[in-house]
Amino acid sequence: MSNRIERANSEIQRCLLEIIQTKMNDPRLDRVVSITEVNVTPDFKYCKAKVSVLDVNEIANVTKVLQKSEGFIKRELAKMVDMPQVPKINFVVDKSTMSAIRVEEILRGLNIPAEEVEDDNQ
């Protein structure tokens, strides 16, 4: 991936996070929404933003709200970044975060006895 695309990805990610956390007043959006990854196409027409939320049950609702607010988010993004054109943003669920939460739940459910500490001074 070119350096130009990488810079665009990180700048868009930073701006999207700022827009969601500070400029959107939608009560359905929890303030613990995170944009984990952004991938913009080389022609800057399309952008895929992976969304992560701490509450797994709310992730579908959050992505719907963000997708419906794409026009507002795109206007705010245009004010913040200097790009030839502002890409169409597609918000998708970050499955890696959901997988990590599931693994953590499974590990908590295991009954692993604590190891006995042996005294080396004997």
VODO-466427 format. One record per atom (N, C-alpha, C, O): residue in three letters; atom name; x, y, z. Coordinates in steps of 0.001 Angstrom, whole numbers, plus 500000, padded with zeros to 6 digits. Atoms other than C-alpha are relative to their C-alpha. Layout:
% VODO-466427
resn:name:px:py:pz
ala:CA:X:Y:Z;
...
//
This chain:
% VODO-466427
resn:name:px:py:pz
met:N:500845:498831:500000;
met:CA:500000:500000:500000;
met:C:500898:501243:500000;
met:O:501913:501294:500695;
ser:N:499161:498813:500118;
ser:CA:501348:503408:499103;
ser:C:499921:500862:501253;
ser:O:498975:500779:502036;
asn:N:499924:499103:498853;
asn:CA:502343:505974:501660;
asn:C:498840:500994:499985;
asn:O:498320:501364:501038;
arg:N:501114:499055:500135;
arg:CA:499667:508342:500321;
arg:C:498696:499388:500519;
arg:O:497939:500051:501228;
ile:N:501216:500691:499555;
ile:CA:496886:505800:500941;
ile:C:500052:499781:501509;
ile:O:499046:499971:502191;
glu:N:499865:500210:498556;
glu:CA:498218:504978:504422;
glu:C:499739:501290:500780;
glu:O:499067:501273:501811;
arg:N:500240:498703:499344;
arg:CA:498248:508673:505364;
arg:C:498530:500366:499938;
arg:O:497971:500861:500916;
ala:N:501431:499715:500146;
ala:CA:494715:509085:504011;
ala:C:499187:499134:500951;
ala:O:498251:499622:501585;
asn:N:500711:500902:499089;
asn:CA:493539:506030:505981;
asn:C:500078:500492:501439;
asn:O:499061:500549:502130;
ser:N:499855:499571:498601;
ser:CA:494946:507303:509270;
ser:C:499319:501339:500252;
ser:O:498744:501541:501322;
glu:N:500649:498700:499829;
glu:CA:493668:510853:508741;
glu:C:498475:499853:500011;
glu:O:497799:500472:500833;
ile:N:501450:500233:500027;
ile:CA:490159:509665:507827;
ile:C:499562:499315:501280;
ile:O:498523:499669:501837;
gln:N:500335:500694:498760;
gln:CA:490148:507317:510827;
gln:C:499946:500990:501166;
gln:O:498999:500968:501952;
arg:N:499949:499015:498925;
arg:CA:491143:510149:513182;
arg:C:498799:500958:499920;
arg:O:498172:501265:500934;
cys:N:501110:499059:500177;
cys:CA:488525:512511:511717;
cys:C:498647:499343:500262;
cys:O:497778:499949:500889;
leu:N:501264:500699:499753;
leu:CA:485720:509919:511751;
leu:C:499762:499813:501492;
leu:O:498649:499999:501984;
leu:N:500122:500188:498555;
leu:CA:486410:509176:515392;
leu:C:499623:501307:500685;
leu:O:498777:501321:501579;
glu:N:500318:498694:499417;
glu:CA:486338:512883:516244;
glu:C:498565:500415:499687;
glu:O:497874:500942:500559;
ile:N:501370:499645:500392;
ile:CA:483078:513426:514321;
ile:C:498995:499206:500823;
ile:O:498033:499771:501344;
ile:N:500946:500858:499272;
ile:CA:481343:510479:515990;
ile:C:499956:500366:501478;
ile:O:498881:500411:502077;
gln:N:499951:499755:498559;
gln:CA:482504:511351:519495;
gln:C:499604:501416:500391;
gln:O:499091:501619:501492;
thr:N:500239:498621:499577;
thr:CA:482089:515128:519448;
thr:C:498885:500715:499259;
thr:O:498261:501611:499827;
lys:N:500943:499216:500794;
lys:CA:479756:516267:516669;
lys:C:498647:499345:499798;
lys:O:497688:500014:499414;
met:N:501283:500676:500172;
met:CA:477031:513646:516546;
met:C:499257:499976:501331;
met:O:499814:499593:502360;
asn:N:500800:499925:498775;
asn:CA:474239:514106:519066;
asn:C:498925:498922:500040;
asn:O:497898:499107:500693;
asp:N:500980:501073:500045;
asp:CA:472392:510865:518398;
asp:C:500068:499202:501303;
asp:O:501128:498673:501639;
pro:N:499978:500739:498730;
pro:CA:471374:509230:521710;
pro:C:500212:498494:499819;
pro:O:500571:497806:500774;
arg:N:499790:501430:500241;
arg:CA:471581:505782:520091;
arg:C:501473:499643:499894;
arg:O:501847:498473:499973;
leu:N:498565:500252:500093;
leu:CA:475322:506193:519711;
leu:C:500626:500094:501373;
leu:O:500566:501128:502038;
asp:N:499263:500023:498741;
asp:CA:477273:505190:522743;
asp:C:501313:500732:499775;
asp:O:501842:500722:498663;
arg:N:498738:499270:500130;
arg:CA:480368:507271:523398;
arg:C:501211:499062:499965;
arg:O:502348:499524:499883;
val:N:498905:500955:500030;
val:CA:482437:504082:523395;
val:C:500061:499326:498620;
val:O:500412:498152:498506;
val:N:499898:500482:501367;
val:CA:482256:503684:519614;
val:C:501413:500276:499517;
val:O:501964:501353:499743;
ser:N:498633:499838:500477;
ser:CA:485614:503136:517987;
ser:C:500086:499596:498530;
ser:O:499444:498640:498094;
ile:N:499695:500364:501380;
ile:CA:486796:503102:514397;
ile:C:501359:499305:500042;
ile:O:502383:499949:500272;
thr:N:498767:500764:499833;
thr:CA:489398:500341:514384;
thr:C:500879:499998:498762;
thr:O:502099:499876:498868;
glu:N:499216:500047:501230;
glu:CA:490455:500427:510745;
glu:C:499245:500715:498893;
glu:O:498016:500662:498831;
val:N:500580:499324:501155;
val:CA:489859:502484:507615;
val:C:500793:499591:498778;
val:O:502024:499607:498792;
asn:N:499359:500353:501270;
asn:CA:490584:501354:504062;
asn:C:499350:500805:498892;
asn:O:498177:500611:498574;
val:N:500499:499183:501097;
val:CA:490204:503879:501273;
val:C:500553:499439:498689;
val:O:501687:498961:498638;
thr:N:499543:500487:501298;
thr:CA:490403:502895:497607;
thr:C:501004:500994:499417;
thr:O:500990:502167:499788;
pro:N:498983:499108:500564;
pro:CA:493291:504333:495557;
pro:C:499439:501224:499276;
pro:O:500121:502244:499177;
asp:N:500585:498847:500682;
asp:CA:490911:506623:493643;
asp:C:499211:500908:500953;
asp:O:498611:501890:500517;
phe:N:500663:499217:498947;
phe:CA:489458:507989:496938;
phe:C:498482:500113:499804;
phe:O:497872:501072:500276;
lys:N:501456:499958:500186;
lys:CA:485879:507190:495874;
lys:C:499265:499256:501104;
lys:O:498153:499633:501472;
tyr:N:500663:500835:499002;
tyr:CA:485088:504565:498502;
tyr:C:500907:499782:501199;
tyr:O:502134:499790:501098;
cys:N:499261:500192:498760;
cys:CA:486082:503960:502077;
cys:C:499236:499004:500868;
cys:O:498025:499136:501048;
lys:N:500617:500956:499079;
lys:CA:485400:501022:504399;
lys:C:500547:500282:501386;
lys:O:501756:500233:501611;
ala:N:499614:499701:498623;
ala:CA:485428:501902:508096;
ala:C:499473:498890:500902;
ala:O:498269:498636:500946;
lys:N:500392:501070:499078;
lys:CA:485414:499063:510637;
lys:C:499668:500613:501355;
lys:O:500458:501369:501922;
val:N:500525:499429:498768;
val:CA:483369:499906:513734;
val:C:500012:498963:501102;
val:O:499657:497804:500889;
ser:N:499981:500870:498831;
ser:CA:483813:498430:517185;
ser:C:499280:500704:501145;
ser:O:499448:501906:501350;
val:N:500739:499482:498854;
val:CA:481552:498891:520219;
val:C:500192:499036:501154;
val:O:500258:497824:500946;
leu:N:499811:500877:498848;
leu:CA:482022:497572:523739;
leu:C:498791:499106:500245;
leu:O:498954:497943:500616;
asp:N:501204:500793:499796;
asp:CA:478397:496403:523988;
asp:C:499688:499240:498710;
asp:O:499222:499836:497739;
val:N:500161:500818:501194;
val:CA:478174:493531:521487;
val:C:498564:500018:499499;
val:O:498334:499915:498294;
asn:N:501403:500008:500397;
asn:CA:474360:493670:521493;
asn:C:499608:501246:499214;
asn:O:498615:501219:498487;
glu:N:500330:498742:500651;
glu:CA:474379:497243:520180;
glu:C:500730:500225:498683;
glu:O:500468:501219:498006;
ile:N:499159:499761:501174;
ile:CA:476847:496826:517311;
ile:C:499186:500149:498717;
ile:O:499516:500986:497877;
ala:N:500815:499909:501219;
ala:CA:474169:496276:514643;
ala:C:499270:501340:499944;
ala:O:499191:501967:498888;
asn:N:500697:498714:499969;
asn:CA:472207:499337:515762;
asn:C:500943:501155:499729;
asn:O:500585:502099:499024;
val:N:499018:498923:500177;
val:CA:475317:501503:515860;
val:C:500395:500121:498534;
val:O:500474:501232:498009;
thr:N:499613:499934:501410;
thr:CA:476349:500569:512316;
thr:C:498857:500532:499135;
thr:O:499102:501242:498160;
lys:N:501154:499469:500737;
lys:CA:472801:501295:511061;
lys:C:499909:501511:500165;
lys:O:499690:502234:499194;
val:N:500059:498567:499733;
val:CA:472819:504713:512719;
val:C:501111:500727:499243;
val:O:500871:501777:498646;
leu:N:498878:499374:500701;
leu:CA:476250:505519:511285;
leu:C:499775:500011:498492;
leu:O:500087:500994:497820;
gln:N:500249:500066:501441;
gln:CA:475238:504379:507810;
gln:C:498946:501015:499587;
gln:O:499066:501642:498535;
lys:N:501041:499018:500309;
lys:CA:472097:506543:507918;
lys:C:500505:501433:500153;
lys:O:499972:502348:499526;
ser:N:499429:498670:499775;
ser:CA:474185:509502:509116;
ser:C:501180:500274:499076;
ser:O:501928:501227:499292;
glu:N:498830:499871:500859;
glu:CA:476707:509088:506318;
glu:C:500092:501370:499333;
glu:O:501191:501899:499169;
gly:N:499986:498688:500632;
gly:CA:475689:512345:504636;
gly:C:500580:501065:500918;
gly:O:501431:501854:500508;
phe:N:499476:499046:499014;
phe:CA:476327:514381:507786;
phe:C:501485:499756:500250;
phe:O:502280:500695:500282;
ile:N:498605:500347:499713;
ile:CA:479569:512529:508498;
ile:C:500893:500401:498822;
ile:O:502003:500896:499020;
lys:N:499219:499664:501186;
lys:CA:480762:513055:504929;
lys:C:500191:501517:499885;
lys:O:501275:501974:499523;
arg:N:499872:498536:500026;
arg:CA:480041:516818:505093;
arg:C:501021:500482:501023;
arg:O:501855:501338:500730;
glu:N:499046:499605:498961;
glu:CA:481937:517129:508367;
glu:C:501420:499577:499628;
glu:O:502377:500307:499885;
leu:N:498697:500491:500421;
leu:CA:484791:515045:506975;
leu:C:500598:500910:498924;
leu:O:501803:501162:498914;
ala:N:499529:499097:501062;
ala:CA:485006:517349:503932;
ala:C:500567:501293:500583;
ala:O:501492:501876:500018;
lys:N:499500:498792:499347;
lys:CA:485520:520300:506300;
lys:C:501354:499757:500671;
lys:O:502149:500684:500825;
met:N:498812:500309:499201;
met:CA:488318:518504:508166;
met:C:501212:499546:499188;
met:O:502349:499763:499607;
val:N:498883:500538:500770;
val:CA:490422:516890:505434;
val:C:500119:500711:498656;
val:O:499130:501187:498100;
asp:N:499742:499410:501307;
asp:CA:492003:518252:502283;
asp:C:500288:498858:499033;
asp:O:501421:498393:498909;
met:N:499878:501122:500922;
met:CA:491354:515550:499712;
met:C:499366:500392:498671;
met:O:498511:501276:498625;
pro:N:500595:499695:501305;
pro:CA:490541:515591:496001;
pro:C:498488:499781:499995;
pro:O:497742:500543:499380;
gln:N:501428:500241:499827;
gln:CA:487168:514095:496852;
gln:C:499810:499191:501279;
gln:O:500662:498383:501649;
val:N:500287:500722:498758;
val:CA:485567:512792:500038;
val:C:499338:498680:499612;
val:O:498350:498678:498878;
pro:N:500520:501304:500421;
pro:CA:484920:509047:499713;
pro:C:498636:499671:500601;
pro:O:498255:500200:501645;
lys:N:501243:500551:499465;
lys:CA:481594:507288:500172;
lys:C:500413:499016:501083;
lys:O:501236:498130:500854;
ile:N:499572:500795:498857;
ile:CA:481853:505677:503585;
ile:C:499037:498843:500225;
ile:O:497821:499032:500268;
asn:N:500766:501189:499681;
asn:CA:480672:502150:504268;
asn:C:500451:499517:501385;
asn:O:501599:499111:501561;
phe:N:499687:500437:498644;
phe:CA:480535:501277:507978;
phe:C:499687:498521:500130;
phe:O:498577:498085:499828;
val:N:500176:501440:499812;
val:CA:481033:497583:508750;
val:C:500439:499614:501410;
val:O:501219:500318:502052;
val:N:499677:500496:498665;
val:CA:481279:495580:511954;
val:C:501411:499422:500000;
val:O:501783:498666:499102;
asp:N:498659:500570:499840;
asp:CA:484805:494793:513123;
asp:C:499857:498668:500724;
asp:O:499656:498629:501938;
lys:N:500212:501337:499444;
lys:CA:484554:491048:513660;
lys:C:501140:499560:500915;
lys:O:500941:498698:501771;
ser:N:498873:500408:499160;
ser:CA:487995:490769:515252;
ser:C:499751:500378:501462;
ser:O:500109:499625:502368;
thr:N:500318:499593:498633;
thr:CA:486825:492702:518307;
thr:C:498948:499083:500598;
thr:O:499046:498692:501761;
met:N:501043:500901:499510;
met:CA:483721:490539:518599;
met:C:500588:498626:500316;
met:O:500186:497991:501290;
ser:N:499356:501288:499757;
ser:CA:485899:487417:518345;
ser:C:500816:500036:501289;
ser:O:500813:499074:502057;
ala:N:499206:499872:498777;
ala:CA:488197:488673:521088;
ala:C:499111:499997:501238;
ala:O:499458:499393:502254;
ile:N:500942:499990:498873;
ile:CA:485229:489350:523371;
ile:C:499470:498600:500253;
ile:O:499338:498186:501405;
arg:N:500509:501373:499868;
arg:CA:483886:485842:522695;
arg:C:501045:499083:500635;
arg:O:500707:498268:501493;
val:N:498924:500815:499425;
val:CA:487278:484233:523493;
val:C:500147:500316:501486;
val:O:500339:499414:502301;
glu:N:499891:499610:498592;
glu:CA:487443:486209:526731;
glu:C:498863:499408:500829;
glu:O:499081:498966:501957;
glu:N:501134:500604:499294;
glu:CA:483952:485003:527705;
glu:C:500228:498507:500219;
glu:O:499935:497982:501293;
ile:N:499737:501440:499893;
ile:CA:484955:481401:527033;
ile:C:501059:499738:501063;
ile:O:500913:498818:501867;
leu:N:498941:500187:499014;
leu:CA:488135:481748:529095;
leu:C:499502:500251:501422;
leu:O:499911:499565:502359;
arg:N:500561:499744:498662;
arg:CA:486200:483232:532011;
arg:C:499136:498838:500477;
arg:O:499060:498565:501675;
gly:N:500880:501096:499652;
gly:CA:483798:480283:531885;
gly:C:500724:498718:500377;
gly:O:500112:497810:500940;
leu:N:499243:501198:499662;
leu:CA:486562:477712:532302;
leu:C:500334:499976:501491;
leu:O:500671:501002:502082;
asn:N:499625:500157:498592;
asn:CA:487172:476369:535782;
asn:C:501407:499429:500062;
asn:O:501601:498213:500084;
ile:N:498596:500413:499935;
ile:CA:490935:476258:535937;
ile:C:500484:500241:501428;
ile:O:500486:501375:501907;
pro:N:499529:499799:498622;
pro:CA:492303:475623:539422;
pro:C:501311:500788:500014;
pro:O:502129:500689:499099;
ala:N:498778:499216:499872;
ala:CA:495007:477974:540622;
ala:C:501172:499059:500254;
ala:O:501036:498054:500952;
glu:N:498808:500823:499795;
glu:CA:498507:476543:540514;
glu:C:500552:500231:501386;
glu:O:500542:501343:501913;
glu:N:499397:499878:498684;
glu:CA:500147:475800:543794;
glu:C:501412:500533:499847;
glu:O:502162:500083:498981;
val:N:498685:499406:500068;
val:CA:503229:477869:544399;
val:C:500948:499164:500863;
val:O:500694:498960:502050;
glu:N:499039:500822:499274;
glu:CA:506234:475726:545387;
glu:C:501041:500920:500638;
glu:O:501483:501901:500039;
asp:N:498993:499206:499279;
asp:CA:508647:477108:547936;
asp:C:501383:499448:499647;
asp:O:501669:498285:499931;
asp:N:498672:500436:500436;
asp:CA:512216:476935:546534;
asp:C:501013:499944:501146;
asp:O:502115:499428:500959;
asn:N:499047:499926:498876;
asn:CA:513838:477465:549970;
asn:C:500077:498692:500783;
asn:O:500867:498624:501724;
gln:N:499992:501241:499225;
gln:CA:513181:473906:551214;
gln:C:501105:499100:499630;
gln:O:501236:498017:500201;
//
